[in-house]
Amino acid sequence: MSNVSGHKEKEQKPSLWQLVVSVLGAAFGVQSSKTRERDFKQANPKAYIIGGIIFGVLFVLTLALIVKLVLSNVT
């Protein structure tokens, strides 16, 4: 019976919120062991790769916008 419940747990996909929290935790290096284990057991790596790319692009664009705003206010 334990194999059946373990199999169901493996098939369960993470919610969007769990995906976002995992990507942010991994990006900032504060992900818990429990979350990391859940991610490796349940998830398709494509979702995390896409989430990481989206986070990276948004992070760089946000930094570029902040620098642009700061430099425009210097003069």
PDB file of N, CA, C, O and CB in Angstrom:
ATOM      1  N   MET A   1       0.806  -1.191   0.000  1.00  0.00           N
ATOM      2  CA  MET A   1       0.000   0.000   0.000  1.00  0.00           C
ATOM      3  C   MET A   1       0.851   1.257   0.000  1.00  0.00           C
ATOM      4  O   MET A   1       0.471   2.260  -0.604  1.00  0.00           O
ATOM      5  CB  MET A   1      -0.918  -0.003   1.181  1.00  0.00           C
ATOM      6  N   SER A   2       1.988   1.219   0.662  1.00  0.00           N
ATOM      7  CA  SER A   2       2.824   2.411   0.705  1.00  0.00           C
ATOM      8  C   SER A   2       3.334   2.776  -0.683  1.00  0.00           C
ATOM      9  O   SER A   2       3.555   3.954  -0.964  1.00  0.00           O
ATOM     10  CB  SER A   2       3.997   2.202   1.656  1.00  0.00           C
ATOM     11  N   ASN A   3       3.525   1.792  -1.555  1.00  0.00           N
ATOM     12  CA  ASN A   3       3.950   2.081  -2.911  1.00  0.00           C
ATOM     13  C   ASN A   3       2.882   2.842  -3.680  1.00  0.00           C
ATOM     14  O   ASN A   3       3.198   3.697  -4.507  1.00  0.00           O
ATOM     15  CB  ASN A   3       4.297   0.799  -3.634  1.00  0.00           C
ATOM     16  N   VAL A   4       1.624   2.536  -3.411  1.00  0.00           N
ATOM     17  CA  VAL A   4       0.530   3.213  -4.096  1.00  0.00           C
ATOM     18  C   VAL A   4       0.503   4.684  -3.711  1.00  0.00           C
ATOM     19  O   VAL A   4       0.409   5.546  -4.584  1.00  0.00           O
ATOM     20  CB  VAL A   4      -0.815   2.547  -3.768  1.00  0.00           C
ATOM     21  N   SER A   5       0.584   4.986  -2.420  1.00  0.00           N
ATOM     22  CA  SER A   5       0.561   6.383  -1.997  1.00  0.00           C
ATOM     23  C   SER A   5       1.819   7.105  -2.455  1.00  0.00           C
ATOM     24  O   SER A   5       1.750   8.282  -2.808  1.00  0.00           O
ATOM     25  CB  SER A   5       0.418   6.483  -0.476  1.00  0.00           C
ATOM     26  N   GLY A   6       2.963   6.436  -2.460  1.00  0.00           N
ATOM     27  CA  GLY A   6       4.197   7.039  -2.952  1.00  0.00           C
ATOM     28  C   GLY A   6       4.117   7.324  -4.439  1.00  0.00           C
ATOM     29  O   GLY A   6       4.640   8.330  -4.918  1.00  0.00           O
ATOM     30  N   HIS A   7       3.453   6.423  -5.171  1.00  0.00           N
ATOM     31  CA  HIS A   7       3.288   6.610  -6.601  1.00  0.00           C
ATOM     32  C   HIS A   7       2.387   7.810  -6.877  1.00  0.00           C
ATOM     33  O   HIS A   7       2.662   8.595  -7.785  1.00  0.00           O
ATOM     34  CB  HIS A   7       2.711   5.343  -7.247  1.00  0.00           C
ATOM     35  N   LYS A   8       1.315   7.959  -6.102  1.00  0.00           N
ATOM     36  CA  LYS A   8       0.421   9.100  -6.273  1.00  0.00           C
ATOM     37  C   LYS A   8       1.145  10.398  -5.962  1.00  0.00           C
ATOM     38  O   LYS A   8       0.955  11.403  -6.647  1.00  0.00           O
ATOM     39  CB  LYS A   8      -0.814   8.955  -5.381  1.00  0.00           C
ATOM     40  N   GLU A   9       1.979  10.374  -4.919  1.00  0.00           N
ATOM     41  CA  GLU A   9       2.718  11.579  -4.546  1.00  0.00           C
ATOM     42  C   GLU A   9       3.668  11.991  -5.664  1.00  0.00           C
ATOM     43  O   GLU A   9       3.857  13.181  -5.915  1.00  0.00           O
ATOM     44  CB  GLU A   9       3.498  11.353  -3.241  1.00  0.00           C
ATOM     45  N   LYS A  10       4.261  11.015  -6.330  1.00  0.00           N
ATOM     46  CA  LYS A  10       5.203  11.307  -7.397  1.00  0.00           C
ATOM     47  C   LYS A  10       4.499  11.907  -8.607  1.00  0.00           C
ATOM     48  O   LYS A  10       5.067  12.754  -9.296  1.00  0.00           O
ATOM     49  CB  LYS A  10       5.952  10.047  -7.798  1.00  0.00           C
ATOM     50  N   GLU A  11       3.273  11.478  -8.872  1.00  0.00           N
ATOM     51  CA  GLU A  11       2.529  11.971 -10.020  1.00  0.00           C
ATOM     52  C   GLU A  11       1.934  13.354  -9.790  1.00  0.00           C
ATOM     53  O   GLU A  11       1.624  14.056 -10.753  1.00  0.00           O
ATOM     54  CB  GLU A  11       1.437  11.007 -10.367  1.00  0.00           C
ATOM     55  N   GLN A  12       1.770  13.755  -8.547  1.00  0.00           N
ATOM     56  CA  GLN A  12       1.137  15.026  -8.241  1.00  0.00           C
ATOM     57  C   GLN A  12       2.032  16.177  -8.696  1.00  0.00           C
ATOM     58  O   GLN A  12       3.210  16.240  -8.343  1.00  0.00           O
ATOM     59  CB  GLN A  12       0.836  15.135  -6.733  1.00  0.00           C
ATOM     60  N   LYS A  13       1.450  17.089  -9.488  1.00  0.00           N
ATOM     61  CA  LYS A  13       2.211  18.233  -9.976  1.00  0.00           C
ATOM     62  C   LYS A  13       2.142  19.356  -8.952  1.00  0.00           C
ATOM     63  O   LYS A  13       1.133  19.507  -8.264  1.00  0.00           O
ATOM     64  CB  LYS A  13       1.677  18.710 -11.351  1.00  0.00           C
ATOM     65  N   PRO A  14       3.208  20.145  -8.846  1.00  0.00           N
ATOM     66  CA  PRO A  14       3.179  21.266  -7.908  1.00  0.00           C
ATOM     67  C   PRO A  14       2.244  22.357  -8.420  1.00  0.00           C
ATOM     68  O   PRO A  14       2.066  22.531  -9.626  1.00  0.00           O
ATOM     69  CB  PRO A  14       4.600  21.834  -7.691  1.00  0.00           C
ATOM     70  N   SER A  15       1.658  23.078  -7.488  1.00  0.00           N
ATOM     71  CA  SER A  15       0.799  24.196  -7.878  1.00  0.00           C
ATOM     72  C   SER A  15       1.676  25.343  -8.372  1.00  0.00           C
ATOM     73  O   SER A  15       2.894  25.323  -8.197  1.00  0.00           O
ATOM     74  CB  SER A  15      -0.103  24.657  -6.687  1.00  0.00           C
ATOM     75  N   LEU A  16       1.056  26.328  -8.981  1.00  0.00           N
ATOM     76  CA  LEU A  16       1.795  27.494  -9.460  1.00  0.00           C
ATOM     77  C   LEU A  16       2.495  28.187  -8.295  1.00  0.00           C
ATOM     78  O   LEU A  16       3.641  28.617  -8.421  1.00  0.00           O
ATOM     79  CB  LEU A  16       0.850  28.478 -10.185  1.00  0.00           C
ATOM     80  N   TRP A  17       1.801  28.294  -7.160  1.00  0.00           N
ATOM     81  CA  TRP A  17       2.390  28.937  -5.986  1.00  0.00           C
ATOM     82  C   TRP A  17       3.620  28.165  -5.500  1.00  0.00           C
ATOM     83  O   TRP A  17       4.636  28.773  -5.164  1.00  0.00           O
ATOM     84  CB  TRP A  17       1.349  29.045  -4.856  1.00  0.00           C
ATOM     85  N   GLN A  18       3.537  26.840  -5.460  1.00  0.00           N
ATOM     86  CA  GLN A  18       4.680  26.027  -5.038  1.00  0.00           C
ATOM     87  C   GLN A  18       5.856  26.194  -5.997  1.00  0.00           C
ATOM     88  O   GLN A  18       7.012  26.228  -5.574  1.00  0.00           O
ATOM     89  CB  GLN A  18       4.280  24.546  -4.949  1.00  0.00           C
ATOM     90  N   LEU A  19       5.557  26.298  -7.276  1.00  0.00           N
ATOM     91  CA  LEU A  19       6.597  26.498  -8.278  1.00  0.00           C
ATOM     92  C   LEU A  19       7.292  27.841  -8.079  1.00  0.00           C
ATOM     93  O   LEU A  19       8.519  27.922  -8.114  1.00  0.00           O
ATOM     94  CB  LEU A  19       6.004  26.411  -9.688  1.00  0.00           C
ATOM     95  N   VAL A  20       6.502  28.897  -7.868  1.00  0.00           N
ATOM     96  CA  VAL A  20       7.065  30.235  -7.657  1.00  0.00           C
ATOM     97  C   VAL A  20       7.932  30.260  -6.401  1.00  0.00           C
ATOM     98  O   VAL A  20       9.045  30.787  -6.420  1.00  0.00           O
ATOM     99  CB  VAL A  20       5.940  31.287  -7.548  1.00  0.00           C
ATOM    100  N   VAL A  21       7.424  29.693  -5.316  1.00  0.00           N
ATOM    101  CA  VAL A  21       8.179  29.669  -4.055  1.00  0.00           C
ATOM    102  C   VAL A  21       9.477  28.883  -4.226  1.00  0.00           C
ATOM    103  O   VAL A  21      10.517  29.289  -3.706  1.00  0.00           O
ATOM    104  CB  VAL A  21       7.326  29.052  -2.918  1.00  0.00           C
ATOM    105  N   SER A  22       9.431  27.784  -4.934  1.00  0.00           N
ATOM    106  CA  SER A  22      10.632  26.975  -5.146  1.00  0.00           C
ATOM    107  C   SER A  22      11.666  27.709  -5.989  1.00  0.00           C
ATOM    108  O   SER A  22      12.859  27.668  -5.686  1.00  0.00           O
ATOM    109  CB  SER A  22      10.267  25.657  -5.811  1.00  0.00           C
ATOM    110  N   VAL A  23      11.215  28.378  -7.045  1.00  0.00           N
ATOM    111  CA  VAL A  23      12.143  29.123  -7.903  1.00  0.00           C
ATOM    112  C   VAL A  23      12.767  30.277  -7.130  1.00  0.00           C
ATOM    113  O   VAL A  23      13.975  30.499  -7.219  1.00  0.00           O
ATOM    114  CB  VAL A  23      11.420  29.653  -9.161  1.00  0.00           C
ATOM    115  N   LEU A  24      11.954  31.019  -6.369  1.00  0.00           N
ATOM    116  CA  LEU A  24      12.497  32.127  -5.574  1.00  0.00           C
ATOM    117  C   LEU A  24      13.454  31.621  -4.498  1.00  0.00           C
ATOM    118  O   LEU A  24      14.513  32.208  -4.278  1.00  0.00           O
ATOM    119  CB  LEU A  24      11.360  32.927  -4.926  1.00  0.00           C
ATOM    120  N   GLY A  25      13.084  30.548  -3.841  1.00  0.00           N
ATOM    121  CA  GLY A  25      13.954  29.973  -2.814  1.00  0.00           C
ATOM    122  C   GLY A  25      15.282  29.518  -3.391  1.00  0.00           C
ATOM    123  O   GLY A  25      16.332  29.731  -2.786  1.00  0.00           O
ATOM    124  N   ALA A  26      15.239  28.897  -4.548  1.00  0.00           N
ATOM    125  CA  ALA A  26      16.470  28.450  -5.195  1.00  0.00           C
ATOM    126  C   ALA A  26      17.310  29.640  -5.651  1.00  0.00           C
ATOM    127  O   ALA A  26      18.536  29.610  -5.545  1.00  0.00           O
ATOM    128  CB  ALA A  26      16.148  27.542  -6.388  1.00  0.00           C
ATOM    129  N   ALA A  27      16.662  30.681  -6.156  1.00  0.00           N
ATOM    130  CA  ALA A  27      17.390  31.855  -6.636  1.00  0.00           C
ATOM    131  C   ALA A  27      18.124  32.569  -5.511  1.00  0.00           C
ATOM    132  O   ALA A  27      19.242  33.047  -5.699  1.00  0.00           O
ATOM    133  CB  ALA A  27      16.436  32.819  -7.317  1.00  0.00           C
ATOM    134  N   PHE A  28      17.504  32.640  -4.358  1.00  0.00           N
ATOM    135  CA  PHE A  28      18.113  33.354  -3.237  1.00  0.00           C
ATOM    136  C   PHE A  28      18.839  32.426  -2.270  1.00  0.00           C
ATOM    137  O   PHE A  28      19.421  32.893  -1.291  1.00  0.00           O
ATOM    138  CB  PHE A  28      17.058  34.130  -2.492  1.00  0.00           C
ATOM    139  N   GLY A  29      18.813  31.126  -2.527  1.00  0.00           N
ATOM    140  CA  GLY A  29      19.562  30.169  -1.723  1.00  0.00           C
ATOM    141  C   GLY A  29      18.987  29.893  -0.358  1.00  0.00           C
ATOM    142  O   GLY A  29      19.731  29.580   0.571  1.00  0.00           O
ATOM    143  N   VAL A  30      17.679  30.001  -0.210  1.00  0.00           N
ATOM    144  CA  VAL A  30      17.051  29.789   1.094  1.00  0.00           C
ATOM    145  C   VAL A  30      16.009  28.671   1.073  1.00  0.00           C
ATOM    146  O   VAL A  30      15.132  28.625   1.935  1.00  0.00           O
ATOM    147  CB  VAL A  30      16.406  31.071   1.566  1.00  0.00           C
ATOM    148  N   GLN A  31      16.099  27.792   0.117  1.00  0.00           N
ATOM    149  CA  GLN A  31      15.120  26.717  -0.005  1.00  0.00           C
ATOM    150  C   GLN A  31      15.365  25.651   1.062  1.00  0.00           C
ATOM    151  O   GLN A  31      16.504  25.252   1.303  1.00  0.00           O
ATOM    152  CB  GLN A  31      15.176  26.091  -1.412  1.00  0.00           C
ATOM    153  N   SER A  32      14.304  25.203   1.688  1.00  0.00           N
ATOM    154  CA  SER A  32      14.427  24.184   2.734  1.00  0.00           C
ATOM    155  C   SER A  32      14.653  22.806   2.116  1.00  0.00           C
ATOM    156  O   SER A  32      14.345  22.573   0.947  1.00  0.00           O
ATOM    157  CB  SER A  32      13.167  24.168   3.626  1.00  0.00           C
ATOM    158  N   SER A  33      15.188  21.916   2.911  1.00  0.00           N
ATOM    159  CA  SER A  33      15.424  20.540   2.449  1.00  0.00           C
ATOM    160  C   SER A  33      14.115  19.855   2.085  1.00  0.00           C
ATOM    161  O   SER A  33      14.042  19.104   1.112  1.00  0.00           O
ATOM    162  CB  SER A  33      16.159  19.725   3.526  1.00  0.00           C
ATOM    163  N   LYS A  34      13.086  20.123   2.874  1.00  0.00           N
ATOM    164  CA  LYS A  34      11.777  19.519   2.633  1.00  0.00           C
ATOM    165  C   LYS A  34      11.226  19.946   1.272  1.00  0.00           C
ATOM    166  O   LYS A  34      10.709  19.121   0.519  1.00  0.00           O
ATOM    167  CB  LYS A  34      10.791  19.905   3.753  1.00  0.00           C
ATOM    168  N   THR A  35      11.338  21.228   0.963  1.00  0.00           N
ATOM    169  CA  THR A  35      10.841  21.741  -0.312  1.00  0.00           C
ATOM    170  C   THR A  35      11.654  21.179  -1.470  1.00  0.00           C
ATOM    171  O   THR A  35      11.093  20.799  -2.498  1.00  0.00           O
ATOM    172  CB  THR A  35      10.883  23.275  -0.331  1.00  0.00           C
ATOM    173  N   ARG A  36      12.954  21.125  -1.311  1.00  0.00           N
ATOM    174  CA  ARG A  36      13.823  20.597  -2.354  1.00  0.00           C
ATOM    175  C   ARG A  36      13.494  19.136  -2.644  1.00  0.00           C
ATOM    176  O   ARG A  36      13.416  18.732  -3.805  1.00  0.00           O
ATOM    177  CB  ARG A  36      15.292  20.740  -1.948  1.00  0.00           C
ATOM    178  N   GLU A  37      13.303  18.352  -1.600  1.00  0.00           N
ATOM    179  CA  GLU A  37      12.950  16.941  -1.784  1.00  0.00           C
ATOM    180  C   GLU A  37      11.602  16.800  -2.486  1.00  0.00           C
ATOM    181  O   GLU A  37      11.445  15.957  -3.369  1.00  0.00           O
ATOM    182  CB  GLU A  37      12.916  16.216  -0.429  1.00  0.00           C
ATOM    183  N   ARG A  38      10.634  17.621  -2.097  1.00  0.00           N
ATOM    184  CA  ARG A  38       9.320  17.581  -2.744  1.00  0.00           C
ATOM    185  C   ARG A  38       9.451  17.908  -4.228  1.00  0.00           C
ATOM    186  O   ARG A  38       8.829  17.263  -5.073  1.00  0.00           O
ATOM    187  CB  ARG A  38       8.345  18.568  -2.063  1.00  0.00           C
ATOM    188  N   ASP A  39      10.266  18.913  -4.536  1.00  0.00           N
ATOM    189  CA  ASP A  39      10.437  19.315  -5.926  1.00  0.00           C
ATOM    190  C   ASP A  39      11.037  18.194  -6.764  1.00  0.00           C
ATOM    191  O   ASP A  39      10.591  17.946  -7.884  1.00  0.00           O
ATOM    192  CB  ASP A  39      11.315  20.552  -6.010  1.00  0.00           C
ATOM    193  N   PHE A  40      12.047  17.517  -6.224  1.00  0.00           N
ATOM    194  CA  PHE A  40      12.685  16.439  -6.975  1.00  0.00           C
ATOM    195  C   PHE A  40      11.770  15.232  -7.125  1.00  0.00           C
ATOM    196  O   PHE A  40      11.876  14.503  -8.112  1.00  0.00           O
ATOM    197  CB  PHE A  40      13.976  16.023  -6.296  1.00  0.00           C
ATOM    198  N   LYS A  41      10.881  15.007  -6.177  1.00  0.00           N
ATOM    199  CA  LYS A  41       9.978  13.858  -6.249  1.00  0.00           C
ATOM    200  C   LYS A  41       8.796  14.109  -7.173  1.00  0.00           C
ATOM    201  O   LYS A  41       8.392  13.210  -7.910  1.00  0.00           O
ATOM    202  CB  LYS A  41       9.476  13.506  -4.867  1.00  0.00           C
ATOM    203  N   GLN A  42       8.242  15.294  -7.148  1.00  0.00           N
ATOM    204  CA  GLN A  42       6.965  15.548  -7.801  1.00  0.00           C
ATOM    205  C   GLN A  42       7.064  16.186  -9.173  1.00  0.00           C
ATOM    206  O   GLN A  42       6.193  15.956 -10.012  1.00  0.00           O
ATOM    207  CB  GLN A  42       6.146  16.406  -6.941  1.00  0.00           C
ATOM    208  N   ALA A  43       8.064  16.955  -9.422  1.00  0.00           N
ATOM    209  CA  ALA A  43       7.967  17.895 -10.525  1.00  0.00           C
ATOM    210  C   ALA A  43       8.703  17.472 -11.785  1.00  0.00           C
ATOM    211  O   ALA A  43       9.646  16.681 -11.771  1.00  0.00           O
ATOM    212  CB  ALA A  43       8.476  19.203 -10.092  1.00  0.00           C
ATOM    213  N   ASN A  44       8.217  18.043 -12.861  1.00  0.00           N
ATOM    214  CA  ASN A  44       8.856  17.945 -14.147  1.00  0.00           C
ATOM    215  C   ASN A  44       9.912  19.057 -14.200  1.00  0.00           C
ATOM    216  O   ASN A  44       9.585  20.208 -13.910  1.00  0.00           O
ATOM    217  CB  ASN A  44       7.811  18.061 -15.324  1.00  0.00           C
ATOM    218  N   PRO A  45      11.147  18.759 -14.552  1.00  0.00           N
ATOM    219  CA  PRO A  45      12.174  19.798 -14.540  1.00  0.00           C
ATOM    220  C   PRO A  45      11.901  20.943 -15.512  1.00  0.00           C
ATOM    221  O   PRO A  45      12.406  22.048 -15.316  1.00  0.00           O
ATOM    222  CB  PRO A  45      13.501  19.190 -14.859  1.00  0.00           C
ATOM    223  N   LYS A  46      11.115  20.697 -16.552  1.00  0.00           N
ATOM    224  CA  LYS A  46      10.807  21.757 -17.513  1.00  0.00           C
ATOM    225  C   LYS A  46      10.142  22.949 -16.833  1.00  0.00           C
ATOM    226  O   LYS A  46      10.449  24.097 -17.155  1.00  0.00           O
ATOM    227  CB  LYS A  46       9.904  21.221 -18.624  1.00  0.00           C
ATOM    228  N   ALA A  47       9.246  22.690 -15.908  1.00  0.00           N
ATOM    229  CA  ALA A  47       8.541  23.775 -15.225  1.00  0.00           C
ATOM    230  C   ALA A  47       9.517  24.648 -14.447  1.00  0.00           C
ATOM    231  O   ALA A  47       9.386  25.872 -14.438  1.00  0.00           O
ATOM    232  CB  ALA A  47       7.467  23.213 -14.283  1.00  0.00           C
ATOM    233  N   TYR A  48      10.495  24.027 -13.794  1.00  0.00           N
ATOM    234  CA  TYR A  48      11.471  24.787 -13.012  1.00  0.00           C
ATOM    235  C   TYR A  48      12.460  25.522 -13.907  1.00  0.00           C
ATOM    236  O   TYR A  48      12.899  26.623 -13.573  1.00  0.00           O
ATOM    237  CB  TYR A  48      12.223  23.861 -12.065  1.00  0.00           C
ATOM    238  N   ILE A  49      12.807  24.931 -15.027  1.00  0.00           N
ATOM    239  CA  ILE A  49      13.708  25.595 -15.975  1.00  0.00           C
ATOM    240  C   ILE A  49      13.031  26.829 -16.550  1.00  0.00           C
ATOM    241  O   ILE A  49      13.633  27.901 -16.609  1.00  0.00           O
ATOM    242  CB  ILE A  49      14.127  24.629 -17.114  1.00  0.00           C
ATOM    243  N   ILE A  50      11.782  26.682 -16.972  1.00  0.00           N
ATOM    244  CA  ILE A  50      11.037  27.819 -17.517  1.00  0.00           C
ATOM    245  C   ILE A  50      10.836  28.883 -16.447  1.00  0.00           C
ATOM    246  O   ILE A  50      11.007  30.073 -16.712  1.00  0.00           O
ATOM    247  CB  ILE A  50       9.675  27.360 -18.077  1.00  0.00           C
ATOM    248  N   GLY A  51      10.475  28.462 -15.241  1.00  0.00           N
ATOM    249  CA  GLY A  51      10.309  29.409 -14.138  1.00  0.00           C
ATOM    250  C   GLY A  51      11.593  30.153 -13.828  1.00  0.00           C
ATOM    251  O   GLY A  51      11.569  31.356 -13.568  1.00  0.00           O
ATOM    252  N   GLY A  52      12.716  29.448 -13.852  1.00  0.00           N
ATOM    253  CA  GLY A  52      14.011  30.080 -13.597  1.00  0.00           C
ATOM    254  C   GLY A  52      14.382  31.080 -14.673  1.00  0.00           C
ATOM    255  O   GLY A  52      14.915  32.148 -14.372  1.00  0.00           O
ATOM    256  N   ILE A  53      14.107  30.748 -15.921  1.00  0.00           N
ATOM    257  CA  ILE A  53      14.392  31.675 -17.020  1.00  0.00           C
ATOM    258  C   ILE A  53      13.528  32.921 -16.900  1.00  0.00           C
ATOM    259  O   ILE A  53      14.020  34.039 -17.057  1.00  0.00           O
ATOM    260  CB  ILE A  53      14.158  30.994 -18.383  1.00  0.00           C
ATOM    261  N   ILE A  54      12.244  32.733 -16.621  1.00  0.00           N
ATOM    262  CA  ILE A  54      11.344  33.881 -16.459  1.00  0.00           C
ATOM    263  C   ILE A  54      11.811  34.750 -15.300  1.00  0.00           C
ATOM    264  O   ILE A  54      11.853  35.974 -15.423  1.00  0.00           O
ATOM    265  CB  ILE A  54       9.889  33.410 -16.226  1.00  0.00           C
ATOM    266  N   PHE A  55      12.164  34.126 -14.167  1.00  0.00           N
ATOM    267  CA  PHE A  55      12.654  34.889 -13.024  1.00  0.00           C
ATOM    268  C   PHE A  55      13.921  35.651 -13.391  1.00  0.00           C
ATOM    269  O   PHE A  55      14.056  36.826 -13.050  1.00  0.00           O
ATOM    270  CB  PHE A  55      12.918  33.962 -11.832  1.00  0.00           C
ATOM    271  N   GLY A  56      14.845  34.998 -14.077  1.00  0.00           N
ATOM    272  CA  GLY A  56      16.105  35.646 -14.458  1.00  0.00           C
ATOM    273  C   GLY A  56      15.886  36.858 -15.341  1.00  0.00           C
ATOM    274  O   GLY A  56      16.495  37.906 -15.125  1.00  0.00           O
ATOM    275  N   VAL A  57      15.022  36.722 -16.333  1.00  0.00           N
ATOM    276  CA  VAL A  57      14.727  37.843 -17.234  1.00  0.00           C
ATOM    277  C   VAL A  57      14.076  38.988 -16.466  1.00  0.00           C
ATOM    278  O   VAL A  57      14.470  40.144 -16.623  1.00  0.00           O
ATOM    279  CB  VAL A  57      13.809  37.386 -18.389  1.00  0.00           C
ATOM    280  N   LEU A  58      13.080  38.674 -15.638  1.00  0.00           N
ATOM    281  CA  LEU A  58      12.417  39.724 -14.858  1.00  0.00           C
ATOM    282  C   LEU A  58      13.378  40.394 -13.885  1.00  0.00           C
ATOM    283  O   LEU A  58      13.303  41.606 -13.682  1.00  0.00           O
ATOM    284  CB  LEU A  58      11.228  39.146 -14.094  1.00  0.00           C
ATOM    285  N   PHE A  59      14.270  39.633 -13.286  1.00  0.00           N
ATOM    286  CA  PHE A  59      15.246  40.179 -12.348  1.00  0.00           C
ATOM    287  C   PHE A  59      16.187  41.155 -13.053  1.00  0.00           C
ATOM    288  O   PHE A  59      16.431  42.253 -12.552  1.00  0.00           O
ATOM    289  CB  PHE A  59      16.050  39.046 -11.690  1.00  0.00           C
ATOM    290  N   VAL A  60      16.712  40.763 -14.205  1.00  0.00           N
ATOM    291  CA  VAL A  60      17.622  41.629 -14.957  1.00  0.00           C
ATOM    292  C   VAL A  60      16.896  42.882 -15.440  1.00  0.00           C
ATOM    293  O   VAL A  60      17.446  43.980 -15.356  1.00  0.00           O
ATOM    294  CB  VAL A  60      18.227  40.869 -16.154  1.00  0.00           C
ATOM    295  N   LEU A  61      15.678  42.737 -15.942  1.00  0.00           N
ATOM    296  CA  LEU A  61      14.918  43.906 -16.398  1.00  0.00           C
ATOM    297  C   LEU A  61      14.611  44.857 -15.244  1.00  0.00           C
ATOM    298  O   LEU A  61      14.662  46.075 -15.416  1.00  0.00           O
ATOM    299  CB  LEU A  61      13.613  43.463 -17.068  1.00  0.00           C
ATOM    300  N   THR A  62      14.297  44.316 -14.081  1.00  0.00           N
ATOM    301  CA  THR A  62      14.033  45.150 -12.908  1.00  0.00           C
ATOM    302  C   THR A  62      15.284  45.913 -12.499  1.00  0.00           C
ATOM    303  O   THR A  62      15.211  47.107 -12.208  1.00  0.00           O
ATOM    304  CB  THR A  62      13.530  44.292 -11.738  1.00  0.00           C
ATOM    305  N   LEU A  63      16.420  45.247 -12.474  1.00  0.00           N
ATOM    306  CA  LEU A  63      17.673  45.930 -12.140  1.00  0.00           C
ATOM    307  C   LEU A  63      18.000  47.014 -13.160  1.00  0.00           C
ATOM    308  O   LEU A  63      18.432  48.104 -12.784  1.00  0.00           O
ATOM    309  CB  LEU A  63      18.825  44.922 -12.059  1.00  0.00           C
ATOM    310  N   ALA A  64      17.803  46.732 -14.437  1.00  0.00           N
ATOM    311  CA  ALA A  64      18.061  47.724 -15.479  1.00  0.00           C
ATOM    312  C   ALA A  64      17.146  48.934 -15.310  1.00  0.00           C
ATOM    313  O   ALA A  64      17.587  50.069 -15.489  1.00  0.00           O
ATOM    314  CB  ALA A  64      17.870  47.104 -16.872  1.00  0.00           C
ATOM    315  N   LEU A  65      15.895  48.707 -14.973  1.00  0.00           N
ATOM    316  CA  LEU A  65      14.956  49.806 -14.756  1.00  0.00           C
ATOM    317  C   LEU A  65      15.365  50.650 -13.554  1.00  0.00           C
ATOM    318  O   LEU A  65      15.302  51.878 -13.607  1.00  0.00           O
ATOM    319  CB  LEU A  65      13.539  49.264 -14.560  1.00  0.00           C
ATOM    320  N   ILE A  66      15.779  50.003 -12.480  1.00  0.00           N
ATOM    321  CA  ILE A  66      16.211  50.734 -11.283  1.00  0.00           C
ATOM    322  C   ILE A  66      17.437  51.587 -11.596  1.00  0.00           C
ATOM    323  O   ILE A  66      17.499  52.750 -11.196  1.00  0.00           O
ATOM    324  CB  ILE A  66      16.522  49.754 -10.127  1.00  0.00           C
ATOM    325  N   VAL A  67      18.404  51.025 -12.302  1.00  0.00           N
ATOM    326  CA  VAL A  67      19.611  51.779 -12.663  1.00  0.00           C
ATOM    327  C   VAL A  67      19.247  52.958 -13.551  1.00  0.00           C
ATOM    328  O   VAL A  67      19.766  54.059 -13.370  1.00  0.00           O
ATOM    329  CB  VAL A  67      20.637  50.870 -13.378  1.00  0.00           C
ATOM    330  N   LYS A  68      18.365  52.733 -14.501  1.00  0.00           N
ATOM    331  CA  LYS A  68      17.944  53.811 -15.401  1.00  0.00           C
ATOM    332  C   LYS A  68      17.264  54.931 -14.622  1.00  0.00           C
ATOM    333  O   LYS A  68      17.531  56.105 -14.877  1.00  0.00           O
ATOM    334  CB  LYS A  68      16.997  53.271 -16.485  1.00  0.00           C
ATOM    335  N   LEU A  69      16.396  54.590 -13.683  1.00  0.00           N
ATOM    336  CA  LEU A  69      15.718  55.603 -12.874  1.00  0.00           C
ATOM    337  C   LEU A  69      16.696  56.369 -11.991  1.00  0.00           C
ATOM    338  O   LEU A  69      16.591  57.589 -11.862  1.00  0.00           O
ATOM    339  CB  LEU A  69      14.643  54.955 -12.012  1.00  0.00           C
ATOM    340  N   VAL A  70      17.630  55.673 -11.392  1.00  0.00           N
ATOM    341  CA  VAL A  70      18.616  56.330 -10.526  1.00  0.00           C
ATOM    342  C   VAL A  70      19.499  57.267 -11.341  1.00  0.00           C
ATOM    343  O   VAL A  70      19.752  58.397 -10.923  1.00  0.00           O
ATOM    344  CB  VAL A  70      19.484  55.283  -9.794  1.00  0.00           C
ATOM    345  N   LEU A  71      19.964  56.816 -12.485  1.00  0.00           N
ATOM    346  CA  LEU A  71      20.839  57.650 -13.307  1.00  0.00           C
ATOM    347  C   LEU A  71      20.105  58.845 -13.904  1.00  0.00           C
ATOM    348  O   LEU A  71      20.717  59.890 -14.124  1.00  0.00           O
ATOM    349  CB  LEU A  71      21.450  56.822 -14.416  1.00  0.00           C
ATOM    350  N   SER A  72      18.832  58.716 -14.167  1.00  0.00           N
ATOM    351  CA  SER A  72      18.074  59.849 -14.712  1.00  0.00           C
ATOM    352  C   SER A  72      17.829  60.915 -13.650  1.00  0.00           C
ATOM    353  O   SER A  72      17.607  62.076 -13.992  1.00  0.00           O
ATOM    354  CB  SER A  72      16.736  59.370 -15.287  1.00  0.00           C
ATOM    355  N   ASN A  73      17.863  60.551 -12.377  1.00  0.00           N
ATOM    356  CA  ASN A  73      17.661  61.506 -11.287  1.00  0.00           C
ATOM    357  C   ASN A  73      18.959  62.111 -10.778  1.00  0.00           C
ATOM    358  O   ASN A  73      18.921  62.985  -9.913  1.00  0.00           O
ATOM    359  CB  ASN A  73      16.944  60.837 -10.150  1.00  0.00           C
ATOM    360  N   VAL A  74      20.101  61.678 -11.283  1.00  0.00           N
ATOM    361  CA  VAL A  74      21.393  62.174 -10.811  1.00  0.00           C
ATOM    362  C   VAL A  74      21.621  63.602 -11.262  1.00  0.00           C
ATOM    363  O   VAL A  74      22.150  64.405 -10.493  1.00  0.00           O
ATOM    364  CB  VAL A  74      22.526  61.281 -11.308  1.00  0.00           C
ATOM    365  N   THR A  75      21.248  63.940 -12.463  1.00  0.00           N
ATOM    366  CA  THR A  75      21.533  65.278 -12.993  1.00  0.00           C
ATOM    367  C   THR A  75      20.593  66.327 -12.512  1.00  0.00           C
ATOM    368  O   THR A  75      20.725  67.493 -12.885  1.00  0.00           O
ATOM    369  CB  THR A  75      21.505  65.260 -14.462  1.00  0.00           C
TER     370      THR A  75
END
